Amino acid sequence: MTKVCEQIRELLASSERIILLSHHNPDGDTLGSMLALWHHLSPGRKVRMACSDPVPELYRFLPGWEEVLTNEEALAKKETYDLAVAVDASDLGRLGPGGGELIARAQVVVSIDHHATGEPFGNPAWIDPDAAATGELVWALLRDCLTEEIATALYTAIITDCGSFRYANTTAQTLTIAGKLVEAGADPHLIATRVFETRSFASLKLLERALGTLEVDGTGQLGWMELTEEMFQATGATQEAGEGFVNYVRMIEGVRLAILFRENSGKVRVSLRSLDVDVGKLAATFGGGGHVRAAGCELAMPLADAKEQVLARAREFLEGKKIR
């Protein structure tokens, strides 16, 4: 066990009033990691969970999701905390509106994350880019006290970020941890079905429209598609319904860099995926970040302008030119 892991264990054990924070637009890793900690800490103590956005329908099978407050709801309680623990957030901005204020209400702030980009915060901060998911780090904290609920949350965290063990970040350690979680009660079939194989009718109608915008450039190495606000309105799909659509672009043979542009309230969210290039660095040039093979950013500009700028930068990146 690393020194920082032991230090965080001691802080968890000695704190009575705790707030757990996940990043905005929450995915399975941040929610699963937070819920696992909540299940471990909440008996006999005052433990809150908060996220700037509601828990997506996709993850509402996870035990305890109903206890997750929005940042706004948590702020309204006007509580102070012995300890704040942020999971899977590479910088304070990732906690969304109100996240920084909640952090400021805690005497001690801990950050647990696995992103290589961003501006780490917290003391202590446990940042391990070699981990496939933040859930692997939380497993190391809780490995001696697993329950079925904790195992379910952590298994979800891990398979979300490693694509059900299909992505390049999957390691022997990832598979070993997953096996331990199954032994502790996680149901691989149930979790995989809910995370990867369950979608609303509106989501699939949205995908139909998105695939109609699919393009590949002349080199065959760069592919992209878009989701407009009109598509969301026409299908009745929520913003969260578009999560994962970028992977359809990545499936195209020969595409090295896949991009999804998604309009949302006057801004454009850009999702980047790759097979062999560092999209984390590409996203960072637009103020975003993430991992080597999966990253993203958000641009406050019209969709046409966002596409022009990001595609131009992506072509430079693929050609090996110096990124500005």
NULOMAR-379385 format. One record per residue (C-alpha): residue in three letters; x, y, z. Coordinates in steps of 0.001 Angstrom, whole numbers, plus 524288, in hexadecimal, padded with zeros to 5 digits. Each point is the difference from the previous one (the first is absolute). Last residue first. Layout:
REM NULOMAR-379385
ALAXYZ...
END
This chain:
REM NULOMAR-379385
ARG7FFF9864C278916ILE801727F19D7FCC2LYS80CA37FCD67F8E5LYS7FD417F8577F3ACGLY7FF2A7F13A80075GLU7F6CB7FED77F47BLEU7F5997FA47808E8PHE8010980BBE80911GLU7FF50809C37F4FCARG7F3CE7F90D7FB07ALA7FA258005780DA6ARG802A680E9A80114ALA7F8BB802907F363LEU7F4E47F70780431VAL7FF028070280D17GLN7FFA580DA47FA3FGLU7F67B7FD8D7F4ECLYS7F70A7F75D80817ALA7FF51809FD80AF1ASP7FD1880AE67F665ALA7F4CF7F8797F9B6LEU7FA7D7FC3580D50PRO7FF4680DFF804D1MET809308040980AF3ALA802587FD9380E7FLEU808677F3DE7FE7FGLU800067F42B808EBCYS80AF97F60380082GLY8022A7F1727FF1FALA808D97F46580213ALA801A07F1937FD1FARG80C417F9227FAF3VAL80AAF8072A80780HIS7F6C6803D280ADFGLY7F86880C168038BGLY8014980E607FD1FGLY7F90780C7B7FC7AGLY8049480E0A7FE66PHE800207FF8C7F130THR80E737FC747FEEBALA7FD857F62880AECALA7F6E97F8317F72FLEU80B4F7FD377F6B0LYS808D97FC0980B26GLY7F5D57F66C80510VAL7FE077FB4E7F213ASP80D287F91580062VAL8007A7F7EE7F388ASP7FF267F1517FD9CLEU7F1EB7FB5C7FFDFSER7F90280CA08029FARG7F412806178065FLEU7FC0080E398015CSER7F31D8056E80521VAL7FD0380E547FD63ARG7F5428070580757VAL7FB1080BE27F8BFLYS7F9DC80B80806FDGLY7F373807997FDD8SER7F7E07F770808ECASN805C67F3057FBB1GLU804B87FCD87F254ARG807AF7F3647FEB9PHE80BDB7FE027F741LEU805147F2037FFC3ILE80DF47FD6A7FBB7ALA807A37F3E97FC10LEU80EC07FF6E7FDDEARG807017F46E7F9EAVAL7F58E7FC5E7F632GLY804E97F4FB7F72BGLU7F4477F717801DEILE7F477807798058DMET7FD537FBC880E03ARG804F780CEF80571VAL7F46F8070B7FA0BTYR7F6927F6DF806E9ASN807A08026880C86VAL7FC6F80E5C7FF7EPHE7F1F47FC358032DGLY804337FC6780DD5GLU7F78D80A08806E7GLY7F5AE805877F6ECALA7F4997FBEB808A8GLU805BC8086D80AEAGLN7FB6580C167F8DBTHR7F1FA7FB4E800E2ALA7F8817FA477F48EGLY7F2E1805687FBC9THR8030A7FC0E7F20EALA7FD8580D127F95AGLN805038082780B59PHE80CB77F87380130MET8022E800897F161GLU7FD2F80EA37FFBAGLU80A3B801FC80A98THR809D67FA627F6A4LEU807A97F36B80159GLU80BC37FEC47F72CMET808D57F65E7F928TRP80E8B7FE377FE35GLY80ACD7F8257F9ACLEU80E84802407FDF4GLN809097F5867FA89GLY7F9637FD7C7F2E2THR809A0809497F9B2GLY7F554806FF7F885ASP7F8268030C80C31VAL7F5867F748805D8GLU7F2098046E8025ALEU7F41E7FBA1807CETHR7F4B2809A57FFBDGLY7F5917F5A57FD62LEU805AF7F82580B33ALA7FB4180ABE8092AARG7F2067FEC47FB24GLU7FF567F16B80287LEU806FA801D580D03LEU7F53D8094A8045CLYS7F5CA7F5E07FC47LEU807DA7F65180827SER7FFFB8091E80BB6ALA7F16E8029C7FE99PHE7FD577F152800B4SER807577FFB680CDCARG80CC47F8B28019DTHR804507F3A980729GLU80B717F8307FA99PHE80C57806788050CVAL7FDBB8044F80E12ARG7F3F97F82A803CFTHR8040B7F3937F8ECALA80E0680107804BEILE7FB5A8017380E15LEU7F68C7F49A7FF75HIS809987F6E87F950PRO80B7780377808BBASP7F8707FE4280CDFALA8082F805D480B08GLY7FF687F7AD80C57ALA80D487FFD1806A6GLU8054D7F5797F6E7VAL7FC1A808B57F4A0LEU807A580B1A8063FLYS80C0B7F7788018BGLY7FF387FC357F1ADALA7FF0180E397FBF7ILE80C21802FD8080CTHR8079C7F5507F902LEU7FB36804A87F2C0THR8047080DF18029CGLN80CFA7FB1B80570ALA802697F85E7F37ETHR7FE0E80CC17F8DDTHR7F507806C17F89DASN8044C80D967FBA2ALA7FFEA7FB9F7F1B7TYR7F1317FEE37FFE1ARG7F7DB7F38B7FEFFPHE7FEEC7FC9F80E89SER7F193803D0800C8GLY8033B80D107F9D8CYS80B53802B98092FASP7F9E580BFA80657THR7F25E7FA7A801A7ILE804D57F273803A3ILE80751805A280BA3ALA7F598808898060ATHR7F5857F5AB7FE35TYR8088A7F5F2806F1LEU8021980A1880AB9ALA7F1888027B8025ETHR7FC587F1A27FFAAALA80B297FC628092EILE7FC1A80A93809B5GLU7F1E67FB528000EGLU803D07F1A68012FTHR8090A8034980B4FLEU80EB4801E67FFDBCYS80748802FC80C92ASP80E3C7FC507FDBCARG800978055D7F22CLEU7FAB080D4D80409LEU80B6F809267FD7DALA805BD7F7EC7F4E5TRP7F2657FF227FA19VAL7FF5280EDE80065LEU80C57800437F7CDGLU7FA8A7F6607F615GLY7F344807B27FF7CTHR807B880BC67FB7DALA800FF7F8647F363ALA80A357F9327F7A4ALA80A77803B3809E9ASP80CE8804027F9DCPRO7FC3E80E5E800E7ASP800F07FF2780EEDILE7FC5E80C7180748TRP7FE247FF2C80EBAALA7FF0180DD58052APRO802718021880E73ASN7FE0C80B338011AGLY7F6898036B7F540PHE801AE8055C7F25FPRO805577FAEB7F329GLU7FFD1809367F441GLY7FBDE7F8847F3DFTHR805D77F5327F7ADALA804CE7F25B8037CHIS7F2D97FBE28056CHIS7FF6B7F54780A55ASP7F96E806B480B80ILE7FE3E8005380EB7SER7FFD680DA7805F0VAL7FF928026180E9DVAL7FC1E80CC780684VAL801488029B80E8EGLN7F89680A0980820ALA7F45B7FF9E7F6E7ARG7F71380B637FC71ALA80934804797F533ILE7FD7B7F3697F88ALEU7F188803347FFB7GLU8030C80D7F7FA86GLY808D57FA337F588GLY7F5747F6977FBC7GLY7F58780A657FEE4PRO7FFB47FFE07F138GLY8071E7F42A7FA87LEU809427F69C806D8ARG8085E7FFC57F3B5GLY8040A80DFD802C7LEU807567FB8280C09ASP809847F7F67F7FFSER801FD7F1FC7FB3CALA7F3647FB3880637ASP7FEAB7F13380138VAL7FC3B8008380E59ALA7FF7D80BCA808F8VAL800807FD1A80E91ALA7FC6580AB8809A4LEU803537FE2D80E6DASP7FC65805CD80D21TYR7F41A806327FA07THR7F7B380C3B800E1GLU7F189800907FD38LYS7F81380AEF7F9D6LYS7F5647F67F7FB96ALA7FD95808787F401LEU80DA77FCEA7FB1EALA7FCA17F18A7FF17GLU7F3BA802D77F822GLU8078C808AF7F698ASN80AC77F5E87FE87THR7F5767F6457FC22LEU7FD867F59280A12VAL8033F7F18B7FE64GLU7F7F87F7D38098BGLU7F78C7FA347F544TRP80C1C7F97D7FA38GLY800F07F73C80BEAPRO800BE7F2D27F92CLEU80387801C27F1A4PHE7F49C7FD5A7F6DFARG7FE8B80E7E7FD8DTYR80C5B8001D7F7DCLEU7FA25801317F25DGLU7F59B80974804BAPRO80AC980A04801F3VAL80265804B480E07PRO7FC5E80E6A8007EASP80A8280A217FD12SER808BF8080680917CYS802FC7F3DE807F8ALA7FF167FDE280EA2MET800E57F4F9809E4ARG7FE578026F80E88VAL805287F83C80B90LYS7FC1B801E080E33ARG805277F4048071AGLY7FAE47F38E80635PRO7FF547F8437F35ASER80363809A47F519LEU80E517FCF57FDA4HIS8008E7F33F7F86FHIS7F38A801EA7F820TRP8040680E067FD49LEU80D897FC167FB5EALA7FA317F6637F651LEU7F62380A497FBBAMET80ABB809C07FCD9SER808077F6497F822GLY7F40F7FB2D7F89CLEU7FB8280DD77FCFBTHR80D5B804CE7FB4FASP8029D7F3B97F82DGLY7F2547FE217FA99ASP7FF2880D777F9F4PRO7FBF580D0D805B2ASN7FD9480BEF7F76EHIS80668807D480AEFHIS80A4B7F96380865SER7FD597F8B180C9ALEU800A7804FA80DF8LEU7FF9F7F8E680D09ILE7FD12807FD80C30ILE8041D7FB6080D6CARG7FC7A8031180E0BGLU805C17F5DE80945SER80E357FEF37FB93SER809EB7F6D280659ALA7FE5E7F3F17F76BLEU7FF95807737F33ALEU80C09807D5803D1GLU807517F38B8039CARG7FC967F9977F31CILE8047F80C427F8E1GLN80D5A7FF2780674GLU800F17F1777FCFDCYS7FD70802877F1B2VAL809B480B4080002LYS80AA57F72A80588THR7FDB37F5837F5EAMET7FAC57F2938039B
END
